[in-house]
Amino acid sequence: MSSVRTDKEASTTLDDALKPTSRAVDGDAVVRALKPVADDTPEAETTDGFHLVIDALKLNDIDTIFGLPGIPITDLTRMAQAEGMRVISFRHEQHAGNAAAAAGFLTQKPGICLTVSAPGFLNGLTALANATTNCFPMILISGSSEREIVDLQQGDYEEMDQLAIAKPLCKAAFRVLHAEDIGVGIARAIRSALSGRPGGVYLDLPAKLFAQTMDAAKGKASLIKVVDPAPRQIPAPDAVKRALDLLKGAKKPLILLGKGAAYAQADADIRALVEKTGIPYLPMSMAKGLLPDTHAQSAAAARSYVLQEADVVLLIGARLNWLLSHGKGKTWAEDKGAKQFIQIDIAPTEIDSNVAIAAPVIGDIGSCVAALLGGIDAKWAKPPTEWTGAIAERKDKNLSKMAVTLAARPSPMNFHSALSVIRDQVKARPDAIVVNEGANTLDFARSIVDMYEPRKRLDVGTWGIMGIGMGFAVAAAVVTDKPVIAIEGDSAFGFSGMEVETICRYNLPICIIVFNNNGVYRGTDVNASGTADVAPTVFVKNARYDKLMEAFGGVGVNATTADELQKALTEAVASRRPTLINAVIDETAGTESGRITSLNPATAKKK
């Protein structure tokens, strides 16, 4: 355990020295008596708040911190690094927070984001809220002003009641005021982040806390090793039977896999459930790769058809939110009759959130899937061939049409021709992690780039936001040491582009591909007023994003053809050098808001 020491001085008193005796006392004897007497008592060993925070994290097998140094946590970052932790320092706290969230998803351990107070805390809070929405375990640790000054609003440096602000936006929030409580605070944060439905937790550490000292032995004893923070939650047998009975009676069953299924790391059982039942499955974007996208039972290429036609749908780690049209409406052919849903979820309050759930199965995904598997034997009847055959027919037709489109080599490139190159590279390197954000860049990549292994695709998630790209890419490279391919729209890249310096500084094996079509959605909008300003959605024409990477010592490539893109991408993945490819895309390619155009309100006013 790291510690600091304080000196303990020994002394004697004048009264003791001059105490009468029966013997004669000379002057030298008095002088000798007044000198301090050596004390052989061992010096007391102490520790402080800085080291207790570090020791508490290390005790719980947390070895990486993502953050940005500054008052009052600069020395904490230095000490953590000196104590063997990996400290990845970003250029902006929001991206450090996104990295922590992605690390939590990939590792099932809470990712740690460390920020300064007030504005730094607020920057990290955006990522914390996004992590909570996506059920990623993350802890935002921020330094803060002293309570007595904040409560009286006396105007401290970066004064803010951070705990009060964080509470509504995360799963839990705690403040530690005394060094002896650091162990409890971190233990509670870890357990809150991981238990039940995972999420984001805020931990407030006022500046005075770090310099507090206490006895080292007592400090060590105050730390807590969290035991079983995410205990198994076994589903009720009657719930499992109800679900199996419903599946048995289905004529057109469908399994829908969400990112919760990927997070659960119950890969073998999920695959066994799909294959033993013979039920077609549809993966949400971050569940791609739980089974290879090329699997015979994948219905991804017939998505619209299976959502409309299925009569019983088993949801594993997926929510019936806006990404699935709330389980109703045209997407689900509601006019043809309501579906029956089986939903596996650890949170009972999620059930019936949008439509009635006929068979809720409450528990952790691993335990629930294992329980369902236990009820499936060799006598289990596979789905009718009329259902699986109809899906196969539509898949083949759609995949054949897509193959023709992907084979084309227009000049300049469009989304399909550029993504076909990335598709081939991921097929050759299925261990590579794909990070993806944008509008059209996201939509096309999700359907074109096949994934072959679980947890190899990270994207914008439940909120569908932009700005996660570089943070997610850094986290993926740091916690897996696998090559990362970040597929970025030029607008999306702008949110976190300065983190290319971070990528170069840590020499991470990340290849960024910026789909550059000169604007948001496309680069062809015109300013209707006729003034000199360009339209709000238009960027600088023919920008060279590759030069930004070169500025920090990475490899920059300007690719105007599919062949140039293929060569640059292959070299980047093989070399593991930080690389940015400026992929020049036809500026007329793309549609307004991508596939969610319907969510973008349009004016009804006519001039």
N, C-alpha and C positions, 0 to 999 in steps of 0.2 A: 504494500500500500504506500502511495506517495505521501510524503509528510515534510514538515518543517520543524525545527527545534527551537526552544527558548532556553536561556541560561538560568540557572538557579544558584544564587550566591549564598555562601555560608558566612556567618559572622558570630562574634561573641560580644557580650555587653560589658560596659565599664564597671557595673556593679559586681559582676562575676570576677572581673580582674582584680578589683580592690577588696574583695571579701577578706576579713581578718583571718589570720592563721596563727598557730602556736609557734611558728618558726619565724625567724627574722626574714624580712623581705628587702632585697636590695633594689636599686633603681632599674638595673637591667632586667630583673625578673618581671617587674611591672610592665616594662616595654614589651617583653616577650608575651606577656599575658594579654596585652591589648591587640596583638596581631591576629588577623582572622585565622581560625582553625580550619584546616582542610576538611571538606565534607565529601565522603566517598559515595554519597547517594547518587544513583544514575540520573542523568538529566532527563526531564520529562519530555516525551516525544509528542508533538502536536501535528494536526493537519488543518487545512482550511477549506473554505467553500469551493474554491476552484478545483482542488483535488478530489473532494467528495463527489462533485458532479461527475468528474471523469471516472472515478472508481465505480460509482453506481452504474454508469453506462456500460463499462467494461465487464462488470460482474454479471450483467444481463446479456452478454455476448453481442453487444452493439459496438462495432469497430469502425464506423464511418460517420462523419458529420459533413453535411452540406451547409454552407452558410456564407457569410460575408463579415469580415472583422470590423470592429469599430467600438467606440465607447458603449457599454462597459465590458465587452466580451473579447477584446483583442487578446489579452493574456490567456484567456481560456482556450482560444484556438491554438496559440503557441504551445501551451502546456499539454493539450490533448495530443498534438502531433508529437511532442517530445515523449509522451507516454505510450506511443505506438499506435495511436488511432490514425486513421486516414482522414485528413481534413481537406475537403474540396472547396476551394474558395471561388465564388462566382462574382460576376460584375453587377448583378441585381438580385435582390432577395427573392423576388417572385420565381425566378428560374431555379434558385437553390431549393425553394419550397417544392416546386414541381419535381425536381430530382428526388427529393426525399419521399414524395408520394409514390413515384414510380418504383423507387427502391423497395418501399413497403409492399407494393403489389407483387414484385418479383421474388421477394425473399420471405414473405410472411413474418417479417420483423418490422417494428415501426421505424420508418425512415426518420432521421433527425435533421431538422433545419434549425440553424442557429442564427439569430439576427440581433441587431442593435435595437434600441428602443424607438418608440413613436413611428416616424416614417418607415424605418426598416421593418418594424413589426407589422405595419399596415401592408407593406409590400408582400411580406410572407403570408399574411392573412388571406390574401386572394387564393394562394395555392392551398392553404389549409381548408378553406371552404370547399374548394374543388375536390380535394382528397376526401372530405366527409361525404360529399354528394356521390362520389364514385366508390365509396366503401374501401378506400385505401388506408392502411394504418400508417399514421404519420404523427410526429410530435414536433410542434413548433416551440422552440425554447427561445425566449427573448429576454434580454436585460431590460430593466425598467427603472423609473424614478422611485424615490423613497415614498412609502405610504403616507407619512405625515405631511409631506409637501403636496402630494397629489390630492389628498383628501381635503386640504385647506385651499387648494388651487393657488399655490403661492408662486407659480411660474418657474419651475425647475427646468433645467436643460432637457429638452424633448419630453416634457411632462405630458402624460396621458394615462387615463385609467384603462390600461390595456386589457385587464382581466374582464371588465364589464363589456368592453367592445367585442372581445373574442367569444364570449359565452354563447350568443345566439347563432354563431356561425360554425360551431364545431361540436363534437360529441361530448366533450368535457373540458373543463378549464380549472387549473389549480395555481395557487401562489405559494411560494415557500419563503418564509421570513427568517428562519433560524437554521443554522448549519446542521443541527442535529435532526432536522426534518427533511433534509435533502433526499435521503434514502427512501423515505415514505413517499415523497412527492414524485420521484421518478418511477417508483414501483406502481403507484396509482395511475400515472400517465401511461405506462406500458400496458397495464391490464385494461384500462379503458380503451386504448387504441385497438387492442387485439380481440377482446372478448365480444361475443355476440356478433352483431354486424360491425365489421371493422370501420374505423373512421379516424378523423383528425382530432388531436388533443392539444390544447395550449398549456404551456408551463411558464409561469411568470417568475423571474428571478431578479429581484431588486439589486441594485449595484452593491449595497452594503453587505449583502449575503456572501459575496465571493471572498471578502477579506476576513470574515469571521473565523476564529480558530477554536479548536476544541481538542481534547485529549485524543491522540491517534487511535488508541485501542477502543475508546468509546465511539469514535467516528466509524471505525471499521465495523463495530457491532451494530451500528445504526443502519447500515446498508442492507438492502433486501434483494435477494435473488428470487425473482418472480417465478412461482411454480405453476405450471399448467395455466397460462393466461387465457387460452382459448380452448376450454375443455369440450370434449365431445358432448353433443346434445342429441341423444338417441330419440328417433321418432317413435310415436305411439304405435303399437302393433295394429290397432284398428284403423289408424290413418294409412298405414302401408297397405293393408288389405283392401281398403276402399279404393286406393289409387290403382292397385293391380287389377281389381275387378273392372274398373272403368276402362283401363287399357285393353283388357281381354275382349271387351264388348265393342271396341272401336273398329270401324270399317276403314277409316282413313286417319290413322294415328300419325302424330308428328312430335318429334323431340326438338325443343328449342334450347340451345346452349347460350348462356350469357357469360360475361366476364367473371361473374362470381364463381362459375364452374372452373374457369381457368385458375383463379386465385386459390381455390380449394386444394389444388394439387392432388386430386383424386383421379388422375388421368387414366390409370389402368381400369378402374371400376367403371368409369364413365364410358370408356371404349367398349368394355365387356357388355354393359347394359345396351348400348346401341346395337352391337353386333348380335347378341343373343336374342334380342327381341326382333331384329330385322326391321325396326322402325326407321323411316327416313328422318334425317336430322337437318336442322338449319342453325348454323353458328352466327351469333352476333359478331361484330368485327373483332373484338379482342378475345373472342373464344375461338377464332380461326386457328387451326393447328392442333386443337385438342385431339381431333382425328385429322389426317391429311385432307386438304380441300379436294384432293383427287379421289377420295374414298367413294366407293360405289353407292353408299347410302346418303351421301351429301346431296341435299336438295337446294343448295345455294343458287344453282343456275336456273332453278324453277321457283324462285322465292315467291313471286306474286301468286303463282298457281297454288302452291301448298298452303299459304296463309288463307287463301280464300276457300279452299276445298276441304281442309282438314276438319274432322269432326271432334277429335280429342287431341289436345295439345298438352304435352308434358314440359313444363318450364323448369329448367335446372339453372339456378343462379342468374336468372333473367327477370326483369321487372316489366310489367305491362305499362310502361310510360310512353312518352311521345315517340320514342324510337320504334315502338311497335303499335303506333296509332291507338294507344290506350286499350288495346284488345277489342276494338269495335270499329264500326263504320265500314267504308268501302274496302279498305285494306283486308278486312276479315269477312267480306261479303255478308255483312250483318243482315241484309235483306233476305238471305237464304236460310236464316235461322241462326240462333246463338250457338257458339262453340261450347264445349265443356273443357274446362282447364284443370289440370293437376299442377300444383305449384309447390316446388321444394324451396323453402326459405327458412332462415334461422330466426327471422323476425315475424311473429304472428300478426303484428299490426300491418304488415305488407299485404296480407290476404284481403281480397275483396276491395282493393284500393281503387279499382276502376270498373271491374266487372265481377260477377259472382265466380268464385273458385269452388268447383264441385268437390275437389279432393285436395285439401291442403295437407302437406306433409312438412311438419315443423321440426327442424333440427339442423345440424351442420350438414353440408352437402355430402361429405364423405360418408357419414353414417347413414344418411337417407338413401343414397345410391346403393350402398352395400345392403341395406335392408330390402330394397326393391329387387336387387339381384338374387337375394336369398329366396324370393318367391318365384323365380323364373327357372324352370327346369327344361329337360329335353322335350317335354310334351307341349311347351309353349307354342301356340299357333302364330306363325309369321303373318304379317299383314297381307290382305288379298292382293293377288298379282294385278288385278285391275288398277289398284292404287299405285303400287310401285312401278308398274309398266307405264302408266300414264305420266308419272314423274320422269322416268327414264327417257321417254319419247321427247318430252319438252326440253329436258337437259341437253340431249344430243343435238336437237335443233338449235337451241340457243348457243351452245358451245361451238357448233360449226359456224354459225354466223359470226361469233366473236373471233374465231380463228382467222377468218378472212380479213376482218378489220385490223387485227393485230399484225398481220403479215404485211400490210401496206406500209410503204415508206415515203410518206409525203414530205415535201420541202416547202416551208419549214416544218419541223416536227409538230404533231398534235399530241394530245394526252395519251392516246392509245399507242402510238408508235414508240413514244418514249417509255411508257410503262411496260411495253412488251419486253424491252431490254432488261428492265429491273426484274420482271417476272422470271426471265431466264436465269438471271444471276442468283435470285433467291432459290430457284430450283436446284442450281448447282451448289449453293451454300445454304442448306436448310437451317443451319445453326445460327445464321445471321439474324439479328433482331431488326425488325422494321419499325421505324417511328414515322407516323404519318399525320399531317395536318394540312388544312386548307379548305377550300370549298370544292371546286371541281377536282383538284388534285387529290383530295381525300376520297371523294365519291368514286372516281374512276379507279384509284388504286385499290380500294376496298374490294371491288368486284373483279379486278384483273389480276392482281398479284396473289398467287396461291401461297398458303402457308402450310408447313409440313410438321412442325413441332409446336407443342404448347408454350404459351407465354412468350412468343416471338414477335407479337404484334402489339404495339402501344399506339393509341391514338387519342382523339379528343374526348372520348367517353360520353358520359351521361349529359353533360351540359353542352357538348358540341362546340366547345370554345376553341379559340386560337391562342397561341403563345406557349403551348406546352413543349414545342419541338426540341429546343436545345437542352432544356432541363431533363426531359425524358431520355434524350440521347446520351447525355453525360452519365446519368444514373445507370442506364443499361450497360454502357461500356465499363463503368467502375465496378458494379456488383457482379457482372457475369464474365468480363474479359472476352466477350465475343465481339465480332465485328458488327457495327451498327450502320444501317442504311437509313438515313433520314430523308424522307420524301416530302418536300416542302413546297407549298405554293409561295409565290414571291411576296404576297401580302402576309401570309402566316410567318414566313421567315423574318420579316421585319420586326415582329414582336420581341424576338430574343436573339437576333443576329449577332449582337456584340459578344455573345458567349462563344463565338468561334475562337476568341482569344483564350478562353478557359480551356477549350478543347485542345488548342495547340500547347498551352502551358503544361498540361498534364499528358500531352502526347497520346491522346486517346484514339483508338481505332474506329473513327467515325467518318463516314463519307456522307456529306450533305449534298442532295441534288435539289437545286432551286428551279422549279418550273416557272420560267420567266416569260410571261406573256404581257408584260408592261402595265399591269394594273390589277385591281381587285376584280375578280371574275374574268375580265378581259381588258385589253388596253385600247378599246375603240370608242369609248364614250366621248361626247362632245359637250363643252360648256354651252348651255342653251342661251346664256346671256350675251354671248359674243365677245366678252372681255378676254383679256390675255390669260387669265388663270385657266389651267387645265381643269377638266371635270374632276369631281371628288374621287372618282374611282381610278384615275389614271396616274401612273408613276412616270419617272424619268424614262424616256425611251432608250432601249438598248443598253440598260445598265449592266455593269460587269461585276456581279456579286463575287465572282472568283477572285477578284483583286483583293477583296476584304480578307480572304483566307491567306493569300500570299503575304499580306502586310504583317502577319504574325508568324510567318515561317512555315505555314502549311502549304499544301499543293492546291493550286487553283487551275481549273480547266474550263475553257469556254467550248461547249459542245453544240454544234448547229445541226448535226445529223445523228441518226440512230447509231451508225457505225462509230462515230466519235464518242458518243455516250457509252456504248458497250465497252470500248477500249479503256476509257477512263475509269469506269466503274469496276471492271475486272482488276485493273492494276491497283485501285484504291483498296479493295477488299483483301487482295493478296498481300499488299505491302503493309497494311494496318497503319498507314500514315494519315494524319488529319487531312482531309481532302474536301474541297467544295467544287462541285460541277455546276456551272451556270448553263442549264439546259434551255436553249432558246426555243420557245414554243410559239406557234402561230398566234398572234395577238387577237385574232378573231375567234379562236377556240374558247370554249367555256360558255356557261349560261349563268344568268343572274341567280345568285345564291345557291348554285348547284342543285342538288335534288330536293332541297327544302324551299324552293321558290314559293310554294304555297304559304309559307310562314311569313313572307315578306309583304306587309300591307301595301296596297297600291291606292293612289288617290282616285276618288270618284269624280273629282271636280273637273269640269271641262272649260277650257278658255275659248 
